[in-house]
Amino acid sequence: MSRRKPVRAALCALLLLSALGAGGTAQADEQADEQVRGRAVAVPSDVVPVIPGCTTAQPVSGVTASTWEPVNPPRQAVDGDTSTRWSGEGFGANLVLDLGQARTMCGLKIAWHRGDLRWNDFDIYTSPDGAAYTKVWAGRSSGSTAGFESYPYAAPVSARYVRISFWQSLEGSWASVSETAALGPDGGQGGEQVVVAAGDMVTTCQGSGCAHTRTSDRVLAIDPAVVLTLGDNQYENGTYDEFTRYYAPTWGRFKARTKPTPGNHEYGLGDGAAGYFEYFGAAAKPAGKSWYSFDLGNWHIVSLNSETSRTAGSEQVTWLQNDLARNTKPCVLAYWHRPLFSSGSSHGDFPNMRPFWDALYGVRADLVLSGHDHDYERFAKQKPTAEPSSSGIRQFIVGTGGASTKPFGTIRANSEKRLLANGVLKLTLAAGGYSWQFVRYDGAVLDSGGPVSCN
């Protein structure tokens, strides 16, 4: 007999006795029995570190649970921070993700609290409407890692809701999920993924009329797969208190799908950007450093830190060269705060960004995104030397996320479009190319282009 069955039977018996003792109906008995019978349905039970071709985290618009501790609420399972968690007790305790609309999914990934010390028995269900659920996975976590592991479905499904139903763990009846994400096929529908980017965003203004509130509303309306922040995420000094007070209610609404990078304001207090790293948690250092990379469809995306370790031969530049050498994706995008080229009057060019550009140009990277100057500027493809090149890198400056815009100064070579307006850059990343729109906070499209093939 499986070692799960005695515990599960005892738990189920307790559940049924509890329901009867409290005046439970025959319907309650039937529902509880159905849960147990449902475990025998032939659905996948595979546990893998990563699902090939199924790694794209789907955006979450809401999360609920059947039970939770006050200190470990449901939202902490999708806050991008593996040091927090949702915890709920009981046979059948469940966590439900609302993706906002029907999306194609091929699996789920979970980082279990104490997942390296205990296995967890659970099922995964999907639903188009939050009422009728279909089981798509049933089994046991590995019990060997506190990091993410993935659970592939037998076939892609289209659904809006995902429910994780917990049954038991090696240590008892508590379900504890540090972080989870529904996974879609890499490349999305038609091989396209929508990404939104902006920097210089959140000020100490509060209310619906604040520029950063309005740009964050626009991000929600666009509903991208991933949000890239380009530094100076929170003014004036990026303290943890400022992040929780101003950023969290606005740009923090899509924190779970945000891939951040810091700017000079995060480092303004000389504390090593402590507030930034505390607020974003593991999302700011997914591999232990403040620079990292990830894949999205056919794109390799690199987040760099322009505030440290940026000289040739430095730790970060060496890591960048090695990361690019390992990349197998045909298209490359990189982003950080300070731009190599800029027509902005406040800051302008930052030549010390050249080592980043040299490494990227050496592998025929496609896009570089930056902020710092409070304006929008699009450049033609160019070399690190500012020479035009059809195989060069196209740079966007998007320092327009909410801070007051500032005028342009001397116009740099290859500058094609300049705007002073609060808004965000919407990129549509296809399998072999990209298109762009600069979308003002009110939805007006002020600049657009593409599709352009990757280099």
KELUMGU-395827 format. One record per residue (C-alpha): x, y, z; residue number from 1; residue in one letter. Coordinates in pm, 1 decimal, decimal comma. Example, Ala and Ser with C-alpha at 12.3 -4.5 7.8 and 13.67 -1.06 7.14 Angstrom:
<nodes>
[[1230,0; -450,0; 780,0]; 1; A]
[[1367,0; -106,0; 714,0]; 2; S]
</nodes>
This chain:
<nodes>
[[0,0; 0,0; 0,0]; 1; M]
[[122,8; 349,3; -80,7]; 2; S]
[[253,4; 537,9; 222,3]; 3; R]
[[14,3; 821,4; 127,2]; 4; R]
[[-306,0; 619,2; 160,3]; 5; K]
[[-332,2; 567,8; 538,7]; 6; P]
[[-272,0; 933,6; 611,6]; 7; V]
[[-507,6; 1044,1; 336,0]; 8; R]
[[-779,7; 803,8; 452,6]; 9; A]
[[-747,0; 926,0; 810,3]; 10; A]
[[-761,1; 1286,4; 704,4]; 11; L]
[[-1064,9; 1220,8; 487,8]; 12; C]
[[-1238,6; 1035,7; 773,9]; 13; A]
[[-1173,1; 1329,8; 1004,1]; 14; L]
[[-1308,4; 1567,6; 741,0]; 15; L]
[[-1628,2; 1363,0; 701,6]; 16; L]
[[-1680,0; 1321,1; 1076,7]; 17; L]
[[-1628,9; 1693,3; 1124,1]; 18; S]
[[-1887,2; 1770,3; 855,9]; 19; A]
[[-2139,7; 1528,6; 1009,7]; 20; L]
[[-2078,1; 1657,1; 1359,7]; 21; G]
[[-2144,7; 2010,3; 1243,7]; 22; A]
[[-2470,0; 1912,9; 1076,8]; 23; G]
[[-2304,8; 1842,7; 739,5]; 24; G]
[[-2534,1; 1724,7; 463,4]; 25; T]
[[-2514,2; 1421,3; 238,7]; 26; A]
[[-2401,0; 1662,4; -33,7]; 27; Q]
[[-2096,8; 1758,0; 176,2]; 28; A]
[[-2018,1; 1389,1; 224,9]; 29; D]
[[-2043,7; 1328,5; -147,3]; 30; E]
[[-1818,1; 1625,3; -230,0]; 31; Q]
[[-1552,7; 1508,2; 15,4]; 32; A]
[[-1569,9; 1153,9; -121,4]; 33; D]
[[-1547,8; 1287,1; -474,8]; 34; E]
[[-1222,9; 1464,6; -384,5]; 35; Q]
[[-1069,2; 1136,4; -272,3]; 36; V]
[[-1201,6; 936,3; -568,2]; 37; R]
[[-1071,0; 1205,2; -800,2]; 38; G]
[[-716,0; 1126,7; -694,2]; 39; R]
[[-733,3; 802,7; -892,3]; 40; A]
[[-792,7; 977,1; -1225,9]; 41; V]
[[-513,3; 907,4; -1474,2]; 42; A]
[[-344,3; 1246,7; -1506,1]; 43; V]
[[26,2; 1332,3; -1520,2]; 44; P]
[[234,6; 1319,4; -1203,0]; 45; S]
[[575,5; 1410,4; -1347,7]; 46; D]
[[803,0; 1643,4; -1152,1]; 47; V]
[[1080,8; 1816,9; -1347,6]; 48; V]
[[1314,8; 2111,3; -1281,2]; 49; P]
[[1201,9; 2286,5; -1601,9]; 50; V]
[[945,9; 2199,4; -1869,5]; 51; I]
[[1110,3; 2230,5; -2213,6]; 52; P]
[[924,9; 2487,8; -2423,6]; 53; G]
[[695,8; 2574,0; -2130,6]; 54; C]
[[865,8; 2833,6; -1910,1]; 55; T]
[[669,3; 3154,0; -1971,2]; 56; T]
[[504,7; 3273,6; -1648,8]; 57; A]
[[151,1; 3394,9; -1711,4]; 58; Q]
[[31,9; 3721,8; -1554,3]; 59; P]
[[-186,1; 3692,8; -1243,8]; 60; V]
[[-464,2; 3942,5; -1179,3]; 61; S]
[[-580,0; 3797,1; -847,2]; 62; G]
[[-520,5; 3518,5; -596,7]; 63; V]
[[-748,2; 3365,8; -332,9]; 64; T]
[[-733,9; 3071,8; -93,9]; 65; A]
[[-973,1; 2859,4; 107,6]; 66; S]
[[-775,7; 2921,6; 426,2]; 67; T]
[[-466,1; 3109,0; 540,9]; 68; W]
[[-272,5; 3242,8; 836,3]; 69; E]
[[-299,9; 3621,7; 880,0]; 70; P]
[[78,8; 3653,9; 849,1]; 71; V]
[[90,9; 3431,1; 538,3]; 72; N]
[[-193,2; 3547,2; 308,2]; 73; P]
[[-255,3; 3422,0; -47,7]; 74; P]
[[-98,2; 3721,2; -221,1]; 75; R]
[[243,6; 3620,0; -86,0]; 76; Q]
[[242,5; 3315,8; -315,3]; 77; A]
[[268,0; 3545,4; -620,0]; 78; V]
[[463,7; 3845,5; -487,5]; 79; D]
[[790,8; 3754,1; -659,3]; 80; G]
[[958,7; 3692,5; -323,2]; 81; D]
[[1043,7; 3335,2; -223,6]; 82; T]
[[1117,1; 3446,8; 133,6]; 83; S]
[[741,7; 3500,1; 188,3]; 84; T]
[[465,1; 3241,2; 156,3]; 85; R]
[[99,3; 3145,6; 166,6]; 86; W]
[[16,7; 2894,2; 438,2]; 87; S]
[[-316,5; 2721,1; 495,0]; 88; G]
[[-408,5; 2418,9; 703,1]; 89; E]
[[-628,7; 2125,3; 624,8]; 90; G]
[[-714,8; 1844,1; 386,6]; 91; F]
[[-816,2; 2010,4; 59,0]; 92; G]
[[-675,7; 2354,0; 145,2]; 93; A]
[[-648,5; 2530,5; -187,9]; 94; N]
[[-488,6; 2829,1; -356,1]; 95; L]
[[-653,6; 2975,7; -669,5]; 96; V]
[[-480,0; 3192,0; -929,7]; 97; L]
[[-694,1; 3419,5; -1148,1]; 98; D]
[[-514,0; 3499,2; -1474,7]; 99; L]
[[-767,0; 3767,8; -1567,6]; 100; G]
[[-863,6; 3597,7; -1893,2]; 101; Q]
[[-837,4; 3257,5; -2057,4]; 102; A]
[[-474,1; 3176,3; -2133,1]; 103; R]
[[-297,7; 2876,6; -2283,5]; 104; T]
[[-108,9; 2682,9; -2017,3]; 105; M]
[[113,3; 2377,8; -2031,0]; 106; C]
[[219,3; 2344,6; -1668,1]; 107; G]
[[268,7; 2501,4; -1326,9]; 108; L]
[[577,3; 2573,1; -1120,7]; 109; K]
[[588,1; 2590,5; -741,2]; 110; I]
[[853,9; 2674,1; -485,5]; 111; A]
[[737,6; 2497,6; -168,5]; 112; W]
[[820,1; 2635,4; 176,2]; 113; H]
[[1057,5; 2379,4; 333,4]; 114; R]
[[1036,4; 2196,2; 3,4]; 115; G]
[[1384,8; 2056,9; 56,8]; 116; D]
[[1273,0; 1891,1; 380,5]; 117; L]
[[928,2; 1756,0; 300,2]; 118; R]
[[722,3; 1627,6; 9,4]; 119; W]
[[369,9; 1756,6; -57,9]; 120; N]
[[75,7; 1563,8; -205,4]; 121; D]
[[-148,6; 1787,2; -415,7]; 122; F]
[[-359,9; 1818,6; -731,0]; 123; D]
[[-377,1; 2092,5; -992,1]; 124; I]
[[-708,3; 2192,0; -1150,4]; 125; Y]
[[-794,0; 2445,8; -1421,4]; 126; T]
[[-1122,4; 2620,4; -1495,4]; 127; S]
[[-1253,7; 2861,3; -1759,8]; 128; P]
[[-1504,0; 3024,7; -1522,3]; 129; D]
[[-1402,7; 2952,2; -1161,9]; 130; G]
[[-1692,9; 2709,5; -1120,2]; 131; A]
[[-1625,6; 2390,9; -1320,6]; 132; A]
[[-1273,1; 2258,3; -1262,7]; 133; Y]
[[-1080,1; 1987,4; -1447,1]; 134; T]
[[-790,0; 1802,0; -1290,3]; 135; K]
[[-471,7; 1835,5; -1498,1]; 136; V]
[[-203,9; 1702,2; -1259,8]; 137; W]
[[-194,7; 1486,8; -945,6]; 138; A]
[[103,5; 1369,5; -749,2]; 139; G]
[[379,8; 1451,2; -503,8]; 140; R]
[[650,3; 1716,4; -501,7]; 141; S]
[[1010,2; 1595,8; -500,4]; 142; S]
[[1084,9; 1694,6; -141,3]; 143; G]
[[1439,1; 1775,8; -249,1]; 144; S]
[[1432,2; 2149,4; -323,8]; 145; T]
[[1301,3; 2475,1; -179,1]; 146; A]
[[1341,4; 2631,1; -523,0]; 147; G]
[[1105,2; 2604,6; -816,2]; 148; F]
[[1010,0; 2271,5; -964,9]; 149; E]
[[762,7; 2224,6; -1249,6]; 150; S]
[[459,8; 2003,6; -1311,4]; 151; Y]
[[376,5; 1948,8; -1682,2]; 152; P]
[[20,9; 1892,7; -1804,2]; 153; Y]
[[-59,4; 1612,4; -2049,0]; 154; A]
[[-153,2; 1872,2; -2313,4]; 155; A]
[[-193,6; 2250,3; -2328,4]; 156; P]
[[-518,3; 2379,1; -2178,1]; 157; V]
[[-699,2; 2710,0; -2213,1]; 158; S]
[[-829,6; 2838,2; -1879,8]; 159; A]
[[-854,4; 3146,2; -1662,6]; 160; R]
[[-824,4; 2987,1; -1317,6]; 161; Y]
[[-568,8; 2748,1; -1168,8]; 162; V]
[[-633,8; 2574,8; -835,9]; 163; R]
[[-371,5; 2398,5; -625,9]; 164; I]
[[-545,6; 2157,1; -386,8]; 165; S]
[[-324,3; 2033,6; -104,7]; 166; F]
[[-375,1; 1701,0; 75,3]; 167; W]
[[-79,9; 1628,7; 302,3]; 168; Q]
[[293,9; 1666,8; 348,2]; 169; S]
[[562,2; 1461,8; 515,3]; 170; L]
[[525,5; 1688,9; 817,6]; 171; E]
[[146,8; 1705,5; 838,2]; 172; G]
[[-151,0; 1907,8; 724,7]; 173; S]
[[-6,3; 2252,7; 649,9]; 174; W]
[[16,5; 2371,1; 289,0]; 175; A]
[[288,6; 2632,7; 240,8]; 176; S]
[[372,7; 2775,1; -103,3]; 177; V]
[[657,5; 3025,4; -123,6]; 178; S]
[[590,2; 3116,1; -485,9]; 179; E]
[[399,3; 2977,7; -781,9]; 180; T]
[[330,0; 3063,7; -1145,2]; 181; A]
[[113,4; 2924,4; -1423,2]; 182; A]
[[328,1; 2842,9; -1726,6]; 183; L]
[[245,6; 2899,3; -2092,4]; 184; G]
[[419,0; 2778,3; -2409,2]; 185; P]
[[733,4; 2974,4; -2487,5]; 186; D]
[[665,9; 3223,1; -2761,9]; 187; G]
[[295,5; 3246,7; -2672,7]; 188; G]
[[22,5; 3252,4; -2935,5]; 189; Q]
[[180,2; 3299,4; -3277,7]; 190; G]
[[525,8; 3314,8; -3114,9]; 191; G]
[[462,5; 3664,3; -2973,7]; 192; E]
[[507,5; 3803,5; -2622,8]; 193; Q]
[[413,4; 4153,7; -2511,0]; 194; V]
[[660,6; 4328,2; -2280,9]; 195; V]
[[620,6; 4671,8; -2121,4]; 196; V]
[[919,2; 4880,2; -2008,2]; 197; A]
[[974,4; 5213,4; -1833,4]; 198; A]
[[1205,1; 5371,8; -1581,0]; 199; G]
[[1204,3; 5675,4; -1352,5]; 200; D]
[[860,9; 5592,0; -1226,8]; 201; M]
[[720,9; 5632,5; -879,3]; 202; V]
[[736,8; 5960,7; -688,1]; 203; T]
[[600,4; 6042,1; -342,7]; 204; T]
[[274,4; 6160,1; -495,9]; 205; C]
[[-35,9; 5966,3; -386,8]; 206; Q]
[[-369,3; 5934,2; -561,1]; 207; G]
[[-529,3; 5861,3; -896,9]; 208; S]
[[-399,5; 6183,1; -1052,3]; 209; G]
[[-32,0; 6100,5; -1000,4]; 210; C]
[[160,9; 6037,9; -1321,0]; 211; A]
[[297,7; 5706,3; -1196,3]; 212; H]
[[-50,2; 5590,7; -1099,6]; 213; T]
[[-172,0; 5668,2; -1449,3]; 214; R]
[[118,5; 5492,0; -1619,2]; 215; T]
[[65,5; 5188,2; -1395,6]; 216; S]
[[-301,9; 5189,5; -1495,6]; 217; D]
[[-184,7; 5182,1; -1857,1]; 218; R]
[[38,4; 4881,1; -1787,2]; 219; V]
[[-260,0; 4697,6; -1641,9]; 220; L]
[[-463,4; 4785,0; -1950,6]; 221; A]
[[-191,2; 4652,7; -2182,6]; 222; I]
[[-162,6; 4338,0; -1968,4]; 223; D]
[[188,9; 4231,9; -2072,6]; 224; P]
[[354,9; 3900,7; -2002,0]; 225; A]
[[653,2; 4076,0; -1841,6]; 226; V]
[[724,4; 4425,6; -1707,2]; 227; V]
[[1081,8; 4556,0; -1725,8]; 228; L]
[[1166,6; 4843,0; -1489,3]; 229; T]
[[1462,1; 5053,3; -1601,1]; 230; L]
[[1585,1; 5192,3; -1270,4]; 231; G]
[[1494,3; 5482,8; -1043,6]; 232; D]
[[1188,5; 5276,1; -967,9]; 233; N]
[[1110,8; 5475,6; -650,8]; 234; Q]
[[1198,8; 5833,5; -557,3]; 235; Y]
[[1358,7; 6000,0; -375,2]; 236; E]
[[1592,1; 5740,9; -224,6]; 237; N]
[[1424,8; 5407,0; -289,1]; 238; G]
[[1384,1; 5322,2; 78,1]; 239; T]
[[1177,5; 5021,5; 173,7]; 240; Y]
[[921,3; 5252,2; 333,8]; 241; D]
[[892,7; 5452,0; 10,5]; 242; E]
[[853,1; 5133,1; -192,8]; 243; F]
[[575,8; 4999,6; 30,1]; 244; T]
[[398,6; 5334,8; 59,1]; 245; R]
[[408,1; 5456,4; -302,6]; 246; Y]
[[531,5; 5181,5; -537,0]; 247; Y]
[[330,9; 4890,1; -397,1]; 248; A]
[[-18,5; 5042,3; -458,5]; 249; P]
[[68,3; 5142,4; -816,1]; 250; T]
[[349,1; 4969,3; -1003,7]; 251; W]
[[352,2; 4700,6; -736,0]; 252; G]
[[18,2; 4573,4; -864,4]; 253; R]
[[208,8; 4365,6; -1120,1]; 254; F]
[[513,1; 4291,8; -907,1]; 255; K]
[[483,1; 3918,2; -975,1]; 256; A]
[[559,5; 3971,3; -1344,7]; 257; R]
[[817,8; 4249,4; -1296,1]; 258; T]
[[1185,1; 4200,9; -1379,9]; 259; K]
[[1356,9; 4500,1; -1215,4]; 260; P]
[[1689,4; 4675,9; -1241,4]; 261; T]
[[1813,0; 4948,5; -1003,0]; 262; P]
[[1904,6; 5309,1; -1076,7]; 263; G]
[[2108,8; 5577,9; -907,1]; 264; N]
[[1820,7; 5684,6; -679,9]; 265; H]
[[1806,5; 5336,7; -528,8]; 266; E]
[[2172,0; 5382,6; -431,7]; 267; Y]
[[2128,6; 5743,3; -314,6]; 268; G]
[[2161,8; 5676,1; 59,0]; 269; L]
[[2486,0; 5483,4; 27,3]; 270; G]
[[2328,0; 5169,0; 171,9]; 271; D]
[[2377,4; 4953,1; -134,4]; 272; G]
[[2017,5; 4993,8; -255,6]; 273; A]
[[1890,2; 4815,0; 55,3]; 274; A]
[[1528,5; 4924,8; 9,2]; 275; G]
[[1521,0; 4805,2; -352,4]; 276; Y]
[[1660,0; 4462,0; -268,0]; 277; F]
[[1432,1; 4422,0; 34,1]; 278; E]
[[1120,5; 4514,2; -162,2]; 279; Y]
[[1185,6; 4306,1; -473,9]; 280; F]
[[1343,4; 4016,5; -286,6]; 281; G]
[[1453,2; 3722,4; -499,9]; 282; A]
[[1330,7; 3894,6; -817,6]; 283; A]
[[1614,2; 4148,8; -781,5]; 284; A]
[[1879,4; 3879,0; -731,6]; 285; K]
[[1741,9; 3557,2; -882,2]; 286; P]
[[2091,3; 3414,5; -917,1]; 287; A]
[[2245,0; 3588,6; -615,3]; 288; G]
[[2368,5; 3895,7; -805,2]; 289; K]
[[2198,3; 4219,9; -906,5]; 290; S]
[[2237,5; 4123,8; -1273,8]; 291; W]
[[2061,9; 3827,1; -1430,3]; 292; Y]
[[1905,7; 3693,3; -1750,1]; 293; S]
[[1600,3; 3497,1; -1856,5]; 294; F]
[[1438,9; 3365,5; -2173,7]; 295; D]
[[1102,3; 3469,5; -2311,7]; 296; L]
[[997,5; 3280,7; -2623,3]; 297; G]
[[1277,5; 3319,1; -2878,3]; 298; N]
[[1429,9; 3608,9; -2685,1]; 299; W]
[[1716,9; 3613,5; -2438,9]; 300; H]
[[1669,7; 3908,3; -2202,6]; 301; I]
[[1947,4; 4046,7; -1981,2]; 302; V]
[[1906,2; 4278,6; -1681,9]; 303; S]
[[2221,9; 4467,3; -1588,4]; 304; L]
[[2315,5; 4701,7; -1303,2]; 305; N]
[[2459,9; 5026,7; -1434,6]; 306; S]
[[2552,1; 5142,9; -1083,6]; 307; E]
[[2828,5; 4892,2; -1013,2]; 308; T]
[[3089,1; 4658,7; -1166,1]; 309; S]
[[3065,3; 4801,7; -1517,7]; 310; R]
[[3425,9; 4830,8; -1634,0]; 311; T]
[[3586,0; 4593,9; -1882,4]; 312; A]
[[3702,1; 4283,2; -1698,5]; 313; G]
[[3474,7; 4345,6; -1400,0]; 314; S]
[[3267,8; 4067,4; -1247,4]; 315; E]
[[2945,7; 4183,6; -1412,1]; 316; Q]
[[3094,7; 4236,8; -1758,4]; 317; V]
[[3267,5; 3898,3; -1743,2]; 318; T]
[[2939,2; 3738,7; -1640,6]; 319; W]
[[2765,4; 3915,2; -1931,6]; 320; L]
[[3015,8; 3782,4; -2183,7]; 321; Q]
[[2978,7; 3427,9; -2049,9]; 322; N]
[[2598,6; 3454,4; -2038,0]; 323; D]
[[2583,1; 3569,0; -2398,6]; 324; L]
[[2820,3; 3289,9; -2504,0]; 325; A]
[[2582,0; 3033,2; -2351,1]; 326; R]
[[2269,2; 3182,8; -2507,6]; 327; N]
[[2086,7; 2975,0; -2769,4]; 328; T]
[[1805,1; 3219,9; -2851,6]; 329; K]
[[1817,8; 3409,5; -3184,1]; 330; P]
[[1712,2; 3750,4; -3044,0]; 331; C]
[[1869,6; 3945,8; -2756,3]; 332; V]
[[1742,0; 4238,9; -2547,5]; 333; L]
[[1931,6; 4402,0; -2259,1]; 334; A]
[[1827,7; 4675,3; -2017,6]; 335; Y]
[[1977,1; 4889,8; -1742,7]; 336; W]
[[1942,9; 5243,3; -1608,3]; 337; H]
[[2209,2; 5476,3; -1754,0]; 338; R]
[[2217,8; 5504,7; -2136,8]; 339; P]
[[2532,0; 5504,6; -2346,6]; 340; L]
[[2371,5; 5758,4; -2581,6]; 341; F]
[[2122,4; 6028,2; -2481,2]; 342; S]
[[2006,4; 6371,0; -2602,6]; 343; S]
[[1866,1; 6453,1; -2259,7]; 344; G]
[[1975,8; 6782,3; -2107,4]; 345; S]
[[1991,3; 6649,9; -1749,7]; 346; S]
[[2240,7; 6367,4; -1798,2]; 347; H]
[[2321,8; 6288,9; -2161,6]; 348; G]
[[2570,6; 6020,4; -2267,1]; 349; D]
[[2732,7; 5778,7; -2024,9]; 350; F]
[[3048,8; 5650,9; -2198,3]; 351; P]
[[3119,8; 5412,2; -1909,6]; 352; N]
[[2834,6; 5194,8; -2039,5]; 353; M]
[[3053,0; 5105,6; -2336,9]; 354; R]
[[3168,6; 4764,0; -2201,1]; 355; P]
[[2805,4; 4649,7; -2187,7]; 356; F]
[[2751,0; 4761,1; -2546,0]; 357; W]
[[3074,3; 4602,5; -2670,2]; 358; D]
[[2973,0; 4263,9; -2532,3]; 359; A]
[[2620,2; 4290,8; -2672,7]; 360; L]
[[2727,3; 4416,2; -3013,0]; 361; Y]
[[2973,6; 4127,8; -3034,7]; 362; G]
[[2683,3; 3881,9; -3042,4]; 363; V]
[[2460,0; 4095,7; -3267,4]; 364; R]
[[2214,9; 4188,5; -2991,6]; 365; A]
[[1900,2; 4366,9; -3102,7]; 366; D]
[[1769,3; 4602,6; -2835,3]; 367; L]
[[1896,5; 4803,6; -2538,8]; 368; V]
[[1655,0; 4984,1; -2304,8]; 369; L]
[[1753,6; 5250,7; -2052,0]; 370; S]
[[1610,1; 5538,2; -1849,7]; 371; G]
[[1781,3; 5806,8; -1638,0]; 372; H]
[[1695,0; 6104,2; -1860,5]; 373; D]
[[1326,9; 6183,9; -1811,0]; 374; H]
[[1218,0; 6158,9; -2171,3]; 375; D]
[[1146,1; 5913,0; -2449,8]; 376; Y]
[[1408,0; 5876,1; -2721,4]; 377; E]
[[1444,0; 5615,9; -2994,0]; 378; R]
[[1766,5; 5562,8; -3184,7]; 379; F]
[[1842,1; 5397,5; -3516,5]; 380; A]
[[2053,7; 5083,8; -3514,3]; 381; K]
[[2414,2; 5172,6; -3436,8]; 382; Q]
[[2748,7; 5040,6; -3324,6]; 383; K]
[[2899,0; 5115,3; -2980,8]; 384; P]
[[3096,9; 5386,2; -3160,0]; 385; T]
[[2771,8; 5560,2; -3268,7]; 386; A]
[[2825,7; 5461,8; -3631,7]; 387; E]
[[2501,2; 5366,0; -3810,0]; 388; P]
[[2480,8; 4994,9; -3885,1]; 389; S]
[[2204,7; 4774,1; -4021,0]; 390; S]
[[2324,0; 4502,1; -3781,9]; 391; S]
[[2367,4; 4737,7; -3488,8]; 392; G]
[[2172,7; 4777,4; -3165,6]; 393; I]
[[1857,6; 4987,9; -3140,3]; 394; R]
[[1842,2; 5184,1; -2814,0]; 395; Q]
[[1531,4; 5320,0; -2643,9]; 396; F]
[[1536,2; 5562,5; -2351,8]; 397; I]
[[1212,2; 5537,1; -2155,0]; 398; V]
[[1256,6; 5756,0; -1847,7]; 399; G]
[[888,0; 5839,5; -1859,1]; 400; T]
[[725,0; 5613,2; -1601,7]; 401; G]
[[601,6; 5892,8; -1374,6]; 402; G]
[[874,2; 6141,4; -1285,8]; 403; A]
[[840,4; 6487,2; -1440,7]; 404; S]
[[979,9; 6501,2; -1793,2]; 405; T]
[[1280,3; 6722,5; -1866,2]; 406; K]
[[1384,5; 6896,3; -2190,3]; 407; P]
[[1627,0; 6771,1; -2451,2]; 408; F]
[[1968,2; 6921,8; -2505,9]; 409; G]
[[2211,7; 6853,5; -2788,2]; 410; T]
[[2060,3; 6597,5; -3022,2]; 411; I]
[[2281,7; 6294,4; -3057,5]; 412; R]
[[2365,4; 6114,6; -3380,0]; 413; A]
[[2113,5; 5851,1; -3490,7]; 414; N]
[[1834,8; 5988,2; -3269,3]; 415; S]
[[1513,5; 5922,2; -3461,2]; 416; E]
[[1228,7; 6014,2; -3224,4]; 417; K]
[[1204,3; 6229,2; -2911,1]; 418; R]
[[901,9; 6287,3; -2687,4]; 419; L]
[[829,0; 6455,2; -2355,9]; 420; L]
[[531,8; 6263,0; -2213,5]; 421; A]
[[466,8; 6016,5; -1935,2]; 422; N]
[[404,3; 5672,3; -2077,9]; 423; G]
[[546,5; 5326,0; -2134,3]; 424; V]
[[718,6; 5133,6; -2411,9]; 425; L]
[[518,0; 4838,1; -2539,3]; 426; K]
[[729,1; 4580,4; -2720,4]; 427; L]
[[582,1; 4289,4; -2913,7]; 428; T]
[[857,2; 4026,8; -2924,4]; 429; L]
[[794,7; 3778,4; -3203,4]; 430; A]
[[982,3; 3459,6; -3287,4]; 431; A]
[[1222,7; 3640,5; -3519,5]; 432; G]
[[1162,2; 4012,2; -3473,3]; 433; G]
[[994,4; 4291,5; -3280,0]; 434; Y]
[[756,9; 4587,9; -3301,8]; 435; S]
[[720,3; 4882,8; -3068,4]; 436; W]
[[475,9; 5144,9; -2946,9]; 437; Q]
[[524,7; 5429,2; -2704,5]; 438; F]
[[190,4; 5448,8; -2526,3]; 439; V]
[[104,9; 5760,3; -2327,0]; 440; R]
[[-70,8; 5715,2; -1991,7]; 441; Y]
[[-408,0; 5787,4; -2155,7]; 442; D]
[[-362,6; 5518,6; -2422,7]; 443; G]
[[-254,7; 5744,6; -2708,6]; 444; A]
[[19,0; 5586,1; -2923,1]; 445; V]
[[282,6; 5855,7; -2987,4]; 446; L]
[[546,3; 5642,2; -3159,3]; 447; D]
[[538,8; 5304,0; -3329,8]; 448; S]
[[738,5; 5088,2; -3565,5]; 449; G]
[[814,5; 4740,6; -3689,3]; 450; G]
[[805,5; 4459,0; -3737,9]; 451; P]
[[1185,8; 4455,4; -3756,5]; 452; V]
[[1376,8; 4130,2; -3794,9]; 453; S]
[[1631,9; 4029,0; -3534,1]; 454; C]
[[1997,0; 4070,9; -3634,7]; 455; N]
</nodes>
